[in-house]
Amino acid sequence: MTKQKNHPAPVKDSPSKDWEHYQLYKDVREAIASLPIYFRTETHISGIMATDLHTLNTVLGATIEEQVVRTLNLLRNTWDPDGKYTLVSFIRQAQTFPDVLLRKTSSGEILLGIELKGWYLLAKESEPSLRFQATAAACAVQDLVVVVPWVLGNVISGSPILFEPFVELAKYAANYRNYHWQCVRQSKQDTGIDVPKGVGPYPSKADQILDKPHSDGGGNFGRLARTGMMDMYMQKLDDVQLCGIKTVYWRQFLKVFQESTTDAEARAALERLKQRVQHATRVPSVKAQSALAIIAELERLLDMSE
């Protein structure tokens, strides 16, 4: 291991247009962007208490990620419109970086890797919990980091639906993470990072590929959402409407609901949410009625808990 010195801001190094699979790379990114349109799942959730909604990412996260990979394979016409890659498919590999590979079945050749993370939009934390610690040398230039946000279709019940994914080049994300850790954030602690030697793309499970900070008492190294690179993306998602109510308002409400120690506080939070719906939709609409129906269901669940 060697100590990594401070360095200038990293520059994105995209795959060369001369690369034989460059069009495939572009088409895969298009397929990822279209996931919210084509994602389908047989998973259906109902009867969960509002106080337990924040646990959904733990319960369903891996399932969502598996189903995203299945959907990408079903979108073959998007990323292989000419049928050049009939022997290529996306596969998920457990506990190995990256956790999704686009690989030839016959030869095992890897064309692209994706580090994939689901993000439950209404979790207590208003940011993805992804910890990306792989060293830059373990990332091929075409590899991607993808965060897929999701919620239940009716907020407190239904099947998961997806929203616009966050997509970034993995090598750039690794370099920027280290740059932010050493040069941007304010810290009196040792900002040194140990970088493993002799690492290359698509390592084996036994290979040591993680960059390790000298000091990280808060366990924040690798949290891309705290480097600033996802700020604009997360702000945009805060304005996404779920059944007529902005995501940020649902999150604020559920956080209060989870932390309420009295029924009075929970009911006050419900009333504030109801007023927001009525204020935002002065003219009755289907979305407003859906939101009010969900609030009524939450009130019913609260009555049952008394």
N, C-alpha and C positions, 0 to 999 in steps of 0.2 A: 504494500500500500504506500502511496505517496501523497503528500499534502498538496492540495490544489491551491494555486496562488490566485489572487484577485485578477480578474480579466475584464476586457471591455464587453459591452453589451453584445450578446450573440446575434448573429444574422441568420435568417432562415435560409436553408440550403435545400431547395426542392429537387425532386428527381429531374435528371436531364431529359430534355425533349428527345434526345437521341437514344434513350434507353428503350429497348425493344418492347417493354411492357408499359410504356408511359401512358398510352391511351387506356389501358386496363386500369392503371392507377387513377386516372381522372374519372373513369366510369364507376369505379368502386366508391369514390367520394360522392358521386351523384347518387348512387344507390343508398349510401348512408344518410344523405340529406333527405331522401324520400321515405325513410323508415316510418315516420308518423302516419303516412298515407296508407301504407301496405301492411303494417304490423297487425297481426291477428293472433289471438290467444284463446285457449279454452278455459283459462283460469278465471274463476269468478269468486269474488269475495262478498260476503254479506254477514250481518249480525255482529260485526266487530264494534266494540265500544269506542267512542271518540277518544277516550284516554289511552287507548292502545294503538291508535292509528300511526303514531310515530315509530312503531316497531315494524312496520310493513317492509321497510327496506331490508331489514335483517331476515324477515321471513320469506320475502319474495324476490330479493335482489338477484340471487343466483338463477332463479327460474326465469326472470325477465331477460337476463343476459343470454341464457341458453336459447330463448325464443327469438331474441334479436339475431343470433347467428343463424337459426333456422330460416328466419325471414330473409336474411341476406342471400341465402342459397336459393330461396324461392324467387328472388329478384334477378336471377341469372340473365334474363333478357335485357336487363338494364346495364349490367357490367360486362356482359359478353354477347352483345347483339348480333355478332357475326358468327357465333359458334366456334371461335378459335380456341376456347379454353374448356372444352367439353369434359376433360379429365381433371379439371381443377375445381376445388370446392373449399368453403370455409369450414374449419374444424376448431373446436374449443379444446384447449389443453389445460388441465388443472394444475395450479400451483407452479406454473412455469411461465417465464416472460418470453414473448408477449402471450397473452392468454387466448388469442385467436389468430389462426394462421390461414392464409390463402395458399393452398398447397396442391401440387400435382399428386394424384393418387398413385400413378404408375411409378414415378421416379422419386417421389418425396421432396422434389424441389419446392422451396418456399419462395413465393413471389411477393408476399407482403405480410406484414404482421400488424395486429391491432391490439392495443391494451384497452380493454373495454370495461366500463363501469356504469352500472345503473344508478340513477339518482332519484330518490323519492322526493318530489318537489315540496311536499308538506311536512318533511322531517323537522325536528326541533331546530337543527342548525339550518340556516338559510343558504347554505353552500354545500357543494358536493364534498363527501368525506374522502374522496380518492387520495391515496398517498402513493405518489409516483416517485420511486427512489432508484429506478434503474439508471445505471451510468450511461452517458451519451454513446460510448463506444459499443454498447449492446444493442443499439438501435440502427437498423438500416435506414438509408436516407428516405425511403418510401414508407416507412412504418408510421403508424398513426396512434394518437391517444384519442379515444372517443368516449364522451360522457353522454349517456342517454337518459334524459329526464322523463319521469312517468308519474301518473296519478291514477286513481280509480275513476272510471267513467262518470260515476255519480258522486264523486268526492269521498263519501263514506262507505260506498259499496259499488259493486259492478266489476267489470273487467278492466285490467290496466290499459291505458292509452298512452302513447308517446308524444313528446313534443320535440322541437328542433334540437338535434344533437349538437354538442360542442365537439369540434374536430380540430386537432392540431398535430403538426409533425412531431413525432416522439423525440427525435434527436434535438430539435429546437427546444421542446418543453424541458428536457433534461438539462440542457445548457442554460436556459433562462432560469430554471429553478435554482441552480448553483449560483448564477450571477446575482439573483435577488437575495439569496441567503448571505452572500459575502459582501455585496456592494450596495444594495439598496436599503434593506431593512436596517433599523437602528438597534444595535445590540452591543453591550459591553462585554459579552461573553466571547470566547474563542470562536471565530467564524470559519476556521479551517475545515476542510472536507477531505477525507481519505477516499481516493479514487482507485478502484481495483485495476491492476495491470493485466495485459494479455487477454482482454475481453473482446469478443466479436459478436455480430448479430446472431440471433437465434441460438442462444446458449442452451446447454443441458440443465436439467433441474439441479444438478450438483454444483454448477459453476457459481462462483461468488461474483455477482454483478451489481451489487448495490453500492451507491455512494453513501458514505457514512460521515455525518457531521461530528466534529470533536465535542460539541456541546449542544444538547437539544433537550433541555429540561421539560419543555412543554410538549414534546413529541410532534412538532409542527413541520419538520423537514419533510419535503415531498408533497405537501398539501398545495396543489397547484392553484386552488381557489384563493389561497392567501398570498399569492405572488403578484396579483393584479392582472394576470393575463386573461382571467375569465370575467372581469368586472362588468364590461359592457354586455356580455352575453347574459350574465345573471340578472342585470338590471332589466333587460328586455323580457326575460321570463317572469319577472315580478309583475309585469303588466298583462300577462296572459290571463284571460278570463276563464274560470271554471264555473260553469253553470251561472254565468252572469256576474261573478264576483272575482276580482283580481286575486291572483295567487298570493300576493303579499298579504292581503287581508285574511284569506283562509289560514295562512301560516300564523299570523298574529293571533287570530282567534283560537286556533287549536293549541297554541303554546300556552295561552291563558287557561284554556279549558283543562289542559293536562296538569297545570301547576296550581289550579284553584284548590283551596283547602275547604271551601264552603260551597253549598248549593247556591247561595246568593251571588257569589262571584261568578259562578258558571252561568247563571241566568242573566247576569248583567252583561257578560260577554256575548251571549246569544242575542240579547236585545240590541247591543251595539252593531252586531253583524247584520241584523234585520234592518236596522235604520240605514246602514250603508247601502244595502240592496235597494231600499225604497228611495233613497236619495239619488242613487246612480241611475235608476230607471224610473223616471217620473211617469212615463207612459208604460202601462202593463205590457209585458212581453213574455214569450215562452221561456227565455232564459231566466227572467226574474221569477216567474212562477216555479221553475225548477229549483232555484236557489231557496226560495221560501219553503218549498216542500222539504228540502234537505234540513233546513233549520227546524221545521216542525218535527221531523224525525229525531233530530238531536234532542229536542225538548222532551219527546216521548221517552227516549233512552234515559234522559236525566230523571224523569218521573219514576221509571222502573227501578233506578238505583237507590231511590229513597227508602 
